[in-house]
């Protein structure tokens, strides 16, 4: 009756009123449903003011034929079509795009379309200005472009380009084999005469694999790049994407372009970058708004980057830079007061300064003094700062240089407007048992290389030996002081995980020991996370994990907006028998890494009751998994688009489960991707990349700190 009433009610409204209502509806599923109500409502919903933008990204409910059925009536009205990450869409459904002659923006990243079909499509789009594509064979794409005049004209109008290197690698045991390198002669890069924004994306996993081609474009007319304002490379170890990006960046610097966005991670300026054109570009950073130089060991105050001119800088990524210290933060707070987001992940010296100062500094022998002045200045001077990542480092402070603050979290409580925050567990601790002297000698080998506490002899790796008590943690104060928090991480220093290696998939933990502060964070303190009712993303690593059910219960009632939950535990004891887990009404992504987490009927039935869940990744070292419960979960929960299970179950059991799923569900649910594997499988990396779309590997399989990793939170 409700459906009939709503249909009749809408039919009573005029077309002008309906158009005003429909313009506020942005969800594709709602617009799709409107067309099924009546012919009149469907006709209004197909008006250009409503149908000019179609965004299908992550709409896993789109089955075979549904996309074509939706866009065919509005082919001449669409201006924007976003199919990014719609990996299940087949080529047949995309043939209708040849008639979208008014299309201005087309996004096909990680969509299965070959280079010939892609170029044929581009040749029919005379008004295209924004393009996102995934390239498997860049040499083939280059040949198609150079051989078709219509495609060249299309590329000459492109202002915004996103190019993703996809499935362009092959696995090898070594890199001795000669790889194909090309770049001489004409290339597709020569036809981008209006390019203003360039985004280059590499493969998420680069372990044991190498690119088929190294494409080094030689731009004949560098003046064609004079309009460039944005250049971005995602944080990957993909050689092919890195070479392409920096080849073009060199050409851009030759023109003397003043960029507004430069995201250039995984590059060491100390070793390779000596060109005068680049140095001149970095000498004037007045126009820069977003800058990523993560992985570089350049000093902030006296390196090649002139931060004194970066007065408009809003985003800065310095992760992995060992030279960033307290003095550097003090310098940044004075030069870049407009900062909104800063990433200091794995910067081990941000709470230290050199005792000898700038004059006569010897970086090898200069003692380090614990100092919070720079960090405090950053929080006070950068009043717009709302995204902050200070995780992945290991240090315990005895003297905070201020009697008003008992811990770093107490200092962070001065920023009630924080939206995104990533911390090391060390930040929660309010004291330690470090030696009374505040000078640290880098050559003092009898102490921990990170926090200079005594090491445990014969352990094979340094371990912290400080003692902490539950009442010394200061998480509750931070939670109560930051009610606007949407993204929160506790990312332990040196955390051991199956898939957290920088180069991608890695099963075996590295031979290091994480900070003991991680495993002793009290469950009572963690339960206060439930006070964040606006929290959308929660990522916790290194926790003890022996009372997961209690923790889930404590946050489910308060975190009503939670969409992504990731927990990685190093628990050494078996988890207590789980009851049915509480319901998370908006949870879409669930990742759990626990050595003894049971994969049984209680767990699968709990997951099945979460109404919005789309992706789940479970990593456990148990040998017994309930195959029937897993089959029931995948069969009875059609909204689940990605399921990953890594355990110590037998390879035969994993293979039988995969075969059953492929036979029963592959035809009716093309969006469903499943990977059930034994963690000890020899070719696990190859199996994961074969079974899973890259977007799920990057966002679900790999464990990464994600706060402030890009300008767009």
TORTI-533570 format. One line per 2 residues: number of its first residue (from 1); for each residue x, y negated, z of C-alpha. Coordinates in Angstrom, 1 decimal. Layout:
! residues N
NUM) X:Y:Z | ...
***
This chain:
! residues 713
1) 0.0:0.0:0.0 | 2.9:-2.4:0.8
3) 4.3:-1.9:-2.7 | 1.0:-2.7:-4.3
5) 0.4:-5.7:-2.1 | 3.9:-7.2:-2.9
7) 3.3:-6.7:-6.7 | -0.1:-8.4:-6.6
9) 1.3:-11.2:-4.5 | 4.1:-11.9:-6.9
11) 1.7:-11.8:-9.9 | -0.3:-14.6:-8.4
13) 2.7:-16.9:-8.5 | 3.5:-19.1:-11.5
15) 6.6:-18.4:-13.6 | 8.3:-21.5:-12.4
17) 8.0:-20.4:-8.8 | 9.1:-16.9:-9.6
19) 12.2:-18.3:-11.3 | 13.0:-20.4:-8.3
21) 12.7:-17.3:-6.1 | 14.7:-14.9:-8.4
23) 17.6:-17.3:-8.6 | 18.3:-16.7:-4.9
25) 18.4:-12.9:-5.5 | 22.0:-11.9:-6.2
27) 22.0:-8.2:-5.4 | 21.8:-6.1:-8.6
29) 19.7:-3.4:-7.1 | 17.0:-5.9:-6.1
31) 17.0:-7.4:-9.6 | 16.8:-3.9:-11.1
33) 13.8:-3.1:-8.8 | 12.0:-6.3:-9.9
35) 11.8:-5.1:-13.5 | 9.9:-2.0:-12.3
37) 7.1:-4.0:-10.7 | 5.2:-5.2:-13.8
39) 5.9:-6.4:-17.3 | 5.3:-10.0:-16.4
41) 7.7:-10.0:-13.5 | 10.3:-8.1:-15.6
43) 10.0:-10.8:-18.3 | 10.7:-13.5:-15.8
45) 13.6:-11.6:-14.2 | 15.2:-11.4:-17.7
47) 15.3:-15.2:-18.1 | 18.7:-16.6:-18.7
49) 18.8:-18.6:-15.4 | 18.5:-15.2:-13.6
51) 20.3:-12.8:-16.0 | 23.3:-14.8:-17.0
53) 25.5:-13.1:-14.4 | 25.6:-9.4:-13.9
55) 27.9:-8.1:-11.1 | 28.1:-4.3:-10.9
57) 31.3:-4.0:-8.7 | 30.9:-1.2:-6.2
59) 27.3:-0.5:-7.0 | 27.7:3.3:-6.8
61) 24.0:3.9:-7.2 | 24.2:3.0:-10.9
63) 23.8:6.4:-12.6 | 24.4:7.4:-16.2
65) 22.2:5.3:-18.5 | 21.1:2.8:-15.9
67) 23.6:0.2:-16.8 | 22.7:0.3:-20.5
69) 19.0:0.2:-19.7 | 19.5:-2.9:-17.5
71) 21.7:-5.0:-19.8 | 20.3:-4.2:-23.2
73) 17.3:-6.6:-22.9 | 19.6:-9.4:-21.8
75) 22.6:-8.9:-24.1 | 22.4:-12.4:-25.7
77) 21.8:-14.0:-22.3 | 24.7:-12.7:-20.3
79) 27.6:-15.0:-19.7 | 29.4:-12.9:-17.0
81) 29.6:-9.1:-16.7 | 31.6:-7.7:-13.8
83) 32.3:-3.9:-14.0 | 35.5:-3.9:-11.9
85) 36.1:-0.5:-10.2 | 33.1:1.1:-12.0
87) 35.3:4.1:-12.8 | 32.3:6.4:-13.5
89) 30.9:4.3:-16.3 | 31.4:6.1:-19.6
91) 32.4:4.6:-22.9 | 29.1:5.2:-24.5
93) 27.3:2.8:-22.2 | 29.8:0.1:-23.0
95) 29.2:0.2:-26.8 | 26.3:-2.2:-26.4
97) 28.7:-4.9:-25.3 | 29.6:-5.3:-28.9
99) 26.4:-7.3:-29.2 | 27.1:-9.6:-26.2
101) 28.2:-12.5:-28.4 | 27.7:-15.1:-25.7
103) 29.8:-13.4:-23.1 | 32.3:-15.7:-21.3
105) 33.6:-13.5:-18.6 | 34.3:-9.7:-18.9
107) 35.8:-7.6:-16.1 | 36.7:-4.0:-16.8
109) 39.4:-3.2:-14.3 | 39.7:0.6:-13.6
111) 37.0:1.3:-16.2 | 37.7:4.2:-18.5
113) 38.1:2.6:-21.9 | 40.9:3.3:-24.3
115) 43.0:0.6:-26.0 | 41.4:1.0:-29.4
117) 37.9:0.6:-28.1 | 38.9:-2.3:-25.9
119) 40.4:-4.2:-28.8 | 37.3:-3.5:-30.9
121) 35.2:-4.9:-28.2 | 37.3:-8.0:-27.8
123) 37.1:-8.7:-31.5 | 33.4:-9.2:-31.2
125) 33.5:-11.7:-28.3 | 34.1:-15.1:-29.8
127) 33.4:-17.1:-26.5 | 35.4:-15.0:-24.0
129) 37.5:-17.1:-21.6 | 38.0:-14.7:-18.6
131) 39.2:-11.1:-18.9 | 40.1:-8.3:-16.5
133) 41.4:-5.0:-18.0 | 43.3:-1.8:-17.1
135) 45.9:-0.6:-19.4 | 47.1:3.0:-19.6
137) 49.4:2.7:-22.6 | 50.7:-0.8:-22.9
139) 52.6:0.0:-26.1 | 49.4:1.2:-27.8
141) 47.6:-2.0:-26.7 | 50.4:-4.1:-28.0
143) 50.1:-2.4:-31.4 | 46.4:-2.9:-31.6
145) 46.6:-6.6:-30.7 | 49.3:-7.4:-33.2
147) 47.4:-5.6:-35.9 | 44.0:-7.4:-35.5
149) 43.5:-11.1:-36.2 | 40.1:-11.2:-34.4
151) 41.6:-9.8:-31.2 | 44.5:-12.4:-31.4
153) 41.9:-15.2:-31.7 | 40.0:-13.8:-28.7
155) 43.2:-13.7:-26.6 | 44.1:-17.3:-27.6
157) 40.9:-18.5:-25.9 | 41.5:-16.6:-22.6
159) 42.1:-18.9:-19.7 | 42.1:-16.3:-16.9
161) 43.6:-12.8:-17.3 | 43.8:-9.9:-14.9
163) 45.9:-7.0:-16.2 | 46.2:-3.7:-14.3
165) 48.6:-1.0:-15.0 | 46.6:2.2:-14.7
167) 47.6:5.9:-15.1 | 50.7:4.7:-16.9
169) 53.1:6.9:-14.8 | 54.4:10.4:-14.8
171) 55.7:12.4:-11.9 | 59.3:13.5:-11.9
173) 61.8:15.0:-9.4 | 64.4:12.3:-10.3
175) 64.7:9.2:-12.4 | 67.5:10.4:-14.6
177) 65.3:10.7:-17.7 | 65.6:7.8:-20.1
179) 62.4:5.7:-20.1 | 61.1:3.8:-23.1
181) 61.9:0.1:-22.9 | 60.4:-2.3:-25.4
183) 60.0:-6.1:-25.7 | 61.6:-7.3:-28.8
185) 59.5:-8.7:-31.6 | 55.9:-10.0:-31.4
187) 53.8:-9.0:-28.4 | 50.3:-9.6:-27.2
189) 51.7:-12.2:-24.8 | 52.4:-14.5:-27.7
191) 48.7:-15.0:-28.4 | 47.7:-16.5:-25.0
193) 47.7:-20.1:-25.9 | 45.2:-21.3:-23.3
195) 46.2:-19.1:-20.3 | 45.9:-20.9:-16.9
197) 45.6:-17.9:-14.5 | 47.5:-14.6:-14.6
199) 47.0:-11.7:-12.2 | 49.1:-8.6:-12.6
201) 48.2:-5.4:-10.7 | 50.4:-2.4:-10.3
203) 49.7:1.2:-9.2 | 48.9:1.8:-5.5
205) 51.0:4.9:-5.3 | 54.6:4.9:-6.6
207) 56.1:7.9:-4.8 | 57.8:10.4:-7.0
209) 56.5:8.7:-10.2 | 58.0:6.3:-12.7
211) 56.4:4.2:-15.5 | 56.3:5.5:-19.1
213) 57.3:2.1:-20.4 | 59.2:-0.9:-19.3
215) 57.6:-3.8:-21.1 | 59.8:-6.9:-21.1
217) 58.0:-9.5:-23.2 | 60.0:-12.2:-25.0
219) 57.8:-15.2:-25.3 | 58.6:-17.0:-28.6
221) 56.9:-20.2:-27.8 | 57.2:-21.0:-24.1
223) 55.1:-24.1:-24.6 | 52.0:-21.9:-25.0
225) 52.3:-21.3:-21.2 | 52.3:-25.0:-20.3
227) 48.7:-24.7:-18.9 | 49.6:-22.0:-16.4
229) 48.5:-22.8:-12.8 | 48.1:-19.5:-11.1
231) 50.5:-16.5:-11.2 | 49.9:-13.5:-9.0
233) 51.4:-10.0:-8.5 | 49.8:-7.6:-6.1
235) 51.9:-6.1:-3.4 | 53.1:-2.9:-5.0
237) 56.3:-1.1:-5.8 | 55.2:-0.7:-9.5
239) 58.3:-1.4:-11.6 | 56.3:-1.9:-14.9
241) 54.0:-4.5:-13.4 | 56.9:-6.2:-11.6
243) 59.0:-6.5:-14.8 | 56.1:-7.9:-16.8
245) 55.2:-10.5:-14.2 | 58.7:-11.8:-13.6
247) 59.5:-11.9:-17.3 | 56.5:-14.2:-17.8
249) 57.4:-16.2:-14.7 | 60.8:-17.0:-16.1
251) 59.2:-18.3:-19.2 | 56.7:-20.4:-17.2
253) 59.6:-22.0:-15.2 | 61.3:-23.0:-18.4
255) 58.3:-25.3:-19.2 | 58.5:-27.0:-15.9
257) 55.0:-26.1:-14.9 | 53.8:-27.0:-11.4
259) 51.9:-24.0:-10.1 | 49.0:-24.1:-7.5
261) 49.3:-20.4:-6.8 | 52.4:-18.2:-6.8
263) 52.1:-14.8:-5.4 | 55.4:-12.9:-6.0
265) 55.9:-10.1:-3.4 | 58.5:-7.3:-3.4
267) 61.3:-9.5:-4.8 | 64.6:-10.4:-3.3
269) 65.6:-13.9:-4.4 | 69.0:-13.5:-2.7
271) 70.2:-10.9:-5.1 | 68.7:-11.5:-8.5
273) 67.1:-14.9:-8.9 | 69.7:-17.5:-10.0
275) 68.0:-19.4:-12.9 | 68.1:-23.2:-12.6
277) 64.6:-23.5:-14.0 | 63.1:-21.4:-11.1
279) 65.1:-23.4:-8.5 | 63.8:-26.6:-10.0
281) 60.3:-25.3:-9.8 | 60.7:-24.4:-6.1
283) 62.3:-27.7:-5.3 | 59.0:-29.4:-5.8
285) 56.2:-27.5:-4.1 | 53.7:-30.4:-3.8
287) 51.1:-28.7:-5.9 | 51.4:-25.3:-4.3
289) 48.3:-24.1:-2.4 | 49.0:-20.4:-2.2
291) 52.4:-18.8:-1.9 | 53.5:-15.2:-1.3
293) 57.2:-14.5:-1.0 | 56.9:-11.4:1.2
295) 59.8:-9.0:1.0 | 62.3:-11.9:0.4
297) 65.0:-12.6:3.0 | 65.2:-16.3:2.1
299) 65.4:-18.6:5.1 | 62.5:-21.0:5.4
301) 64.4:-24.1:6.6 | 67.4:-24.0:4.3
303) 66.6:-21.6:1.5 | 65.7:-22.1:-2.2
305) 62.1:-23.0:-1.2 | 61.6:-26.6:-0.4
307) 58.8:-26.4:2.2 | 59.1:-30.0:3.1
309) 57.3:-30.8:-0.1 | 54.6:-28.1:0.4
311) 52.2:-30.5:2.2 | 49.1:-28.9:0.6
313) 50.0:-25.3:1.3 | 47.0:-23.3:2.6
315) 48.1:-19.7:2.3 | 51.6:-18.3:3.0
317) 52.8:-14.7:3.1 | 56.2:-14.1:4.7
319) 55.8:-10.5:5.7 | 58.9:-8.4:6.0
321) 61.2:-11.4:6.3 | 63.8:-10.8:9.0
323) 65.1:-14.4:8.9 | 61.8:-16.0:10.1
325) 62.2:-17.0:13.7 | 60.7:-19.4:16.2
327) 62.6:-22.4:14.6 | 61.2:-21.4:11.2
329) 57.6:-21.5:12.6 | 58.3:-24.9:14.2
331) 59.5:-26.1:10.8 | 56.5:-24.8:9.0
333) 54.0:-26.3:11.5 | 55.5:-29.8:10.7
335) 55.7:-29.3:6.9 | 52.5:-27.4:6.2
337) 49.8:-28.7:8.5 | 47.0:-27.6:6.1
339) 47.7:-23.9:6.5 | 44.6:-21.8:6.7
341) 46.1:-18.3:6.4 | 49.6:-17.0:7.2
343) 51.0:-13.5:7.2 | 54.0:-12.7:9.4
345) 53.6:-8.9:9.4 | 56.8:-7.1:10.3
347) 58.7:-10.3:10.9 | 60.7:-9.1:14.0
349) 62.1:-12.5:15.1 | 59.1:-14.8:15.2
351) 59.3:-15.0:19.0 | 63.1:-15.5:19.0
353) 65.5:-18.3:18.2 | 69.3:-18.4:17.8
355) 71.0:-19.8:20.9 | 73.7:-21.7:19.0
357) 71.3:-23.7:16.8 | 71.9:-24.8:13.3
359) 75.5:-26.0:13.6 | 78.2:-23.3:13.1
361) 75.6:-20.5:13.1 | 77.0:-17.0:12.8
363) 74.1:-14.8:12.0 | 76.0:-11.6:13.0
365) 77.2:-12.8:16.4 | 74.7:-15.5:17.4
367) 72.7:-14.3:20.5 | 68.9:-14.5:20.4
369) 66.8:-16.2:22.9 | 63.1:-15.4:23.5
371) 61.1:-18.5:22.5 | 57.4:-19.2:21.9
373) 57.8:-22.9:20.9 | 57.5:-22.3:17.2
375) 54.4:-20.1:17.4 | 52.7:-22.4:19.9
377) 53.4:-25.3:17.5 | 51.9:-23.4:14.6
379) 48.7:-22.8:16.5 | 48.4:-26.4:17.7
381) 49.5:-28.3:14.5 | 47.7:-26.1:11.9
383) 44.2:-26.9:13.1 | 42.6:-25.2:10.1
385) 44.4:-21.8:10.7 | 41.8:-19.1:10.9
387) 43.6:-16.0:9.3 | 46.7:-14.8:11.1
389) 48.8:-11.6:10.9 | 51.5:-11.1:13.5
391) 51.5:-7.3:13.6 | 54.1:-4.6:12.9
393) 56.9:-6.0:15.2 | 58.1:-4.7:18.5
395) 59.1:-7.0:21.3 | 58.2:-7.6:25.0
397) 58.5:-11.1:26.5 | 59.7:-11.9:30.0
399) 59.8:-15.7:29.7 | 57.1:-17.4:27.6
401) 58.5:-20.9:28.4 | 55.1:-21.9:29.7
403) 53.5:-21.0:33.0 | 50.0:-21.6:31.5
405) 50.1:-18.5:29.3 | 50.5:-15.0:30.6
407) 50.7:-13.3:27.2 | 50.6:-14.0:23.5
409) 46.9:-13.1:23.5 | 46.3:-15.8:26.1
411) 48.0:-18.3:23.8 | 45.8:-17.1:20.9
413) 42.7:-17.7:23.0 | 43.4:-21.4:22.2
415) 42.1:-20.8:18.7 | 38.4:-20.1:19.1
417) 37.9:-20.5:15.3 | 40.0:-17.4:14.4
419) 38.2:-15.3:11.7 | 40.9:-12.7:10.9
421) 43.6:-11.5:13.3 | 46.2:-8.7:13.2
423) 48.3:-8.0:16.3 | 50.9:-5.6:17.5
425) 50.0:-4.0:20.8 | 53.0:-5.7:22.4
427) 51.0:-9.0:22.2 | 48.5:-7.6:24.7
429) 51.1:-6.9:27.4 | 51.6:-9.6:30.0
431) 55.0:-8.4:31.4 | 57.8:-5.9:31.1
433) 60.9:-4.7:32.9 | 63.6:-6.2:30.6
435) 66.9:-7.2:32.2 | 66.8:-10.6:33.9
437) 69.1:-12.2:31.3 | 67.2:-13.7:28.4
439) 70.1:-13.5:26.0 | 70.2:-10.5:23.7
441) 73.5:-9.4:22.2 | 72.9:-7.8:18.8
443) 75.9:-5.5:19.4 | 74.6:-4.1:22.7
445) 74.2:-0.5:21.4 | 72.9:1.0:24.7
447) 69.6:-0.7:24.4 | 66.6:-0.3:22.0
449) 67.3:-1.9:18.7 | 64.0:-3.7:18.7
451) 63.3:-4.8:22.3 | 66.6:-4.1:24.0
453) 65.2:-1.9:26.7 | 67.3:1.1:27.7
455) 67.1:4.0:25.2 | 66.5:7.6:26.0
457) 69.8:9.4:25.1 | 69.5:12.5:22.9
459) 66.0:11.7:21.6 | 67.1:11.1:18.0
461) 65.5:7.7:17.9 | 65.1:4.7:20.2
463) 62.3:4.7:22.6 | 60.9:2.1:24.9
465) 61.0:3.0:28.6 | 59.1:0.1:30.2
467) 56.2:0.8:32.5 | 52.9:-0.9:31.9
469) 49.7:-0.8:34.0 | 46.2:-1.1:32.6
471) 45.6:-4.4:34.4 | 48.5:-6.0:32.5
473) 46.7:-6.0:29.2 | 45.0:-9.2:28.1
475) 42.6:-8.2:25.3 | 39.3:-9.2:27.1
477) 40.3:-12.8:27.3 | 41.1:-13.0:23.6
479) 37.8:-11.3:22.6 | 35.7:-13.7:24.7
481) 37.5:-16.7:23.4 | 37.1:-15.9:19.7
483) 33.4:-15.3:19.0 | 33.7:-16.0:15.2
485) 36.0:-13.0:14.6 | 35.2:-11.0:11.5
487) 38.4:-9.0:10.8 | 40.6:-7.5:13.6
489) 43.6:-5.2:13.6 | 45.8:-3.6:16.2
491) 48.7:-2.4:14.1 | 51.4:-0.8:16.1
493) 55.1:-1.3:15.3 | 56.6:1.8:13.8
495) 53.3:3.6:13.8 | 53.6:7.1:12.4
497) 50.9:7.9:9.8 | 50.5:10.4:7.0
499) 50.0:7.7:4.4 | 51.6:4.4:5.4
501) 54.8:4.4:3.5 | 55.4:1.2:1.5
503) 55.8:3.0:-1.8 | 52.4:4.8:-1.4
505) 51.5:8.3:-0.5 | 53.8:10.0:2.1
507) 52.7:12.9:4.2 | 55.4:13.3:6.7
509) 55.9:10.7:9.4 | 59.2:8.7:9.5
511) 61.6:9.6:12.3 | 60.9:6.7:14.6
513) 59.0:6.2:17.8 | 56.3:3.6:18.2
515) 55.9:1.2:21.1 | 54.4:2.9:24.2
517) 52.1:-0.1:24.6 | 50.0:1.3:21.8
519) 49.0:4.6:23.5 | 48.3:3.1:27.0
521) 45.8:0.4:25.9 | 42.9:1.2:28.3
523) 39.6:2.3:26.8 | 37.9:-0.1:29.1
525) 39.7:-3.0:27.4 | 39.0:-1.7:23.9
527) 35.3:-1.5:24.8 | 35.1:-5.3:24.9
529) 35.5:-5.2:21.1 | 31.7:-4.7:21.2
531) 31.3:-8.3:22.1 | 32.2:-9.4:18.6
533) 28.8:-9.3:16.9 | 30.1:-10.8:13.7
535) 33.0:-8.3:13.3 | 33.0:-6.8:9.8
537) 36.4:-5.0:9.8 | 38.1:-3.1:12.7
539) 41.4:-1.3:12.2 | 43.2:0.3:15.2
541) 46.4:2.2:15.0 | 48.5:4.1:17.5
543) 45.8:4.6:20.1 | 45.7:7.6:22.4
545) 42.4:8.7:21.0 | 41.3:11.2:23.6
547) 37.9:9.4:24.2 | 36.8:8.5:20.7
549) 33.2:9.3:21.3 | 33.1:6.9:24.3
551) 34.8:4.2:22.3 | 32.3:4.5:19.4
553) 29.4:4.3:21.8 | 30.9:1.1:23.4
555) 31.2:-0.8:20.1 | 28.2:0.5:18.1
557) 25.7:-1.6:20.1 | 27.6:-4.8:19.8
559) 29.4:-4.7:16.5 | 26.1:-4.8:14.5
561) 27.8:-6.3:11.4 | 30.7:-3.7:11.2
563) 31.3:-2.6:7.6 | 34.7:-1.0:7.8
565) 36.1:1.1:10.6 | 39.6:2.6:10.6
567) 41.3:4.4:13.5 | 44.7:6.1:13.4
569) 45.6:8.0:16.6 | 48.8:9.7:17.7
571) 46.9:11.8:20.3 | 49.0:14.8:21.5
573) 46.1:16.6:23.1 | 42.9:18.0:21.7
575) 39.9:15.6:21.6 | 37.0:16.2:23.9
577) 34.0:18.0:22.4 | 32.1:15.4:20.4
579) 28.4:14.8:20.8 | 26.5:13.0:18.1
581) 28.2:9.8:17.3 | 26.2:6.5:17.5
583) 24.7:4.9:14.4 | 26.5:2.0:12.7
585) 23.8:0.4:10.7 | 26.0:-1.5:8.2
587) 29.1:0.7:8.1 | 30.3:1.3:4.5
589) 33.9:2.6:5.0 | 35.0:5.0:7.7
591) 38.7:6.2:8.0 | 39.8:8.4:10.9
593) 43.3:9.8:11.4 | 43.5:12.1:14.4
595) 45.7:15.2:14.8 | 42.9:17.2:16.6
597) 39.7:15.7:15.4 | 37.2:18.5:14.7
599) 35.5:18.7:11.3 | 32.3:20.4:12.4
601) 28.5:20.0:12.2 | 28.4:17.4:14.9
603) 30.8:15.2:13.0 | 29.2:15.5:9.6
605) 25.7:15.1:11.0 | 26.8:11.9:12.7
607) 28.2:10.5:9.4 | 25.1:11.4:7.6
609) 22.9:9.2:9.8 | 24.9:6.0:9.0
611) 22.5:4.5:6.4 | 25.0:2.4:4.5
613) 28.1:4.7:4.5 | 29.7:4.9:1.0
615) 33.3:6.1:1.7 | 34.9:8.4:4.3
617) 38.5:9.6:4.8 | 39.3:12.1:7.6
619) 42.9:13.2:8.3 | 43.3:16.0:10.9
621) 45.8:18.7:11.6 | 43.2:21.3:12.5
623) 43.0:24.6:10.6 | 39.3:25.4:11.0
625) 36.9:23.2:9.1 | 33.2:23.9:8.7
627) 32.7:24.4:5.0 | 28.9:24.6:5.3
629) 28.6:21.3:7.1 | 30.7:19.6:4.5
631) 28.6:21.0:1.7 | 25.5:19.8:3.5
633) 26.9:16.3:4.0 | 27.8:15.8:0.3
635) 24.6:17.4:-0.9 | 22.2:15.5:1.4
637) 23.8:12.1:1.4 | 23.6:10.8:-2.2
639) 24.9:7.3:-1.2 | 28.3:8.8:-0.3
641) 30.6:7.9:-3.2 | 34.0:9.0:-1.9
643) 34.9:11.7:0.6 | 38.5:12.6:1.5
645) 39.5:15.4:3.9 | 43.1:16.2:4.6
647) 43.8:19.0:7.1 | 45.8:22.2:7.7
649) 43.0:24.4:6.4 | 44.1:27.0:3.9
651) 44.6:26.0:0.4 | 42.1:28.6:-0.7
653) 39.4:27.2:1.4 | 40.1:23.7:0.1
655) 40.0:25.0:-3.5 | 36.7:26.8:-3.0
657) 35.1:23.7:-1.5 | 36.3:21.5:-4.4
659) 35.1:24.0:-7.0 | 31.6:24.2:-5.3
661) 31.3:20.4:-5.3 | 32.5:20.1:-8.9
663) 30.0:22.7:-10.1 | 27.0:21.4:-8.1
665) 27.3:17.6:-8.1 | 29.6:16.4:-10.9
667) 26.8:16.1:-13.4 | 24.1:14.4:-11.2
669) 26.5:12.1:-9.3 | 29.3:10.9:-11.6
671) 30.3:8.2:-9.1 | 31.2:10.9:-6.4
673) 34.9:11.5:-6.0 | 36.1:14.1:-3.5
675) 39.5:15.2:-2.4 | 39.8:18.1:0.1
677) 43.4:19.2:0.4 | 45.9:20.8:2.7
679) 48.4:18.3:4.1 | 51.3:20.7:3.5
681) 50.5:21.2:-0.2 | 53.7:20.7:-2.2
683) 52.1:18.5:-4.9 | 49.7:16.7:-2.7
685) 50.5:13.2:-4.2 | 49.8:14.5:-7.6
687) 46.5:16.1:-6.5 | 45.3:12.9:-4.8
689) 46.0:10.8:-7.9 | 44.2:13.4:-10.0
691) 41.1:13.7:-7.9 | 40.6:10.1:-6.6
693) 40.2:6.8:-8.4 | 42.9:4.3:-7.6
695) 40.6:1.9:-5.8 | 39.9:4.6:-3.2
697) 43.5:5.6:-2.8 | 44.5:2.0:-2.2
699) 41.7:1.0:0.2 | 40.9:4.3:1.9
701) 43.8:6.8:1.7 | 46.7:4.4:2.3
703) 47.0:2.9:5.8 | 48.0:-0.7:5.5
705) 47.6:-4.0:7.4 | 45.2:-6.0:5.3
707) 44.7:-9.3:7.2 | 46.1:-12.3:5.3
709) 47.5:-10.1:2.5 | 45.9:-12.4:-0.1
711) 44.4:-15.9:-0.2 | 40.9:-14.5:-0.6
713) 39.8:-13.0:2.7
***
